[in-house]
Amino acid sequence: MVKKAQSAIEFVVILAGVMLFFGVFLASVELNRSDKTEQTRVAMLNDIALTIKDEINLAVSSTDGYSRQFIVPTNVMGVPINVTIAGRAIYAITEDGKHALSQQPLTVVVGDVCVGSNVIEKINGTIYLNR
């Protein structure tokens, strides 16, 4: 009888150890996946800000009368975003406030960028956004 009880206790201890190992393994996999998702969101925000910066720089280097339409995505991986230009900086931030990014364009722009469709123009040497 003692042998059976000892075997049962050993089995329970081994089973608990395996379950603990499995739980730690799953937690580390989830943590790694979460980190990758965060890095991807930041990279996507950076791409959006760089696209806006490139559009502004293209307008600066173009002749008067330049006009172009470009689209800024409404969300990053399902999280809505806001994009704004303040002075010489482009700010892209997720609405949950967890991710933010800033890029510096070369010139001051009249107007503001918005999610969705945007029109950039160069008139008399001034860059206008969504005039």
Buried (B, 14 or more C-beta within 10 A) or exposed (E): EEEEEEEEEEEEEEEEEEEEEEEEEEEEEEEEEEEEEEEEBBEBBBBBBBBBBEBBBBBBEBEEEBEEEBEBBEEBEEBEBBBEBEEEEBBBBBEEEEBEBEBEBEEEBEBEBBBEEBEBBBEEEBBBBBE
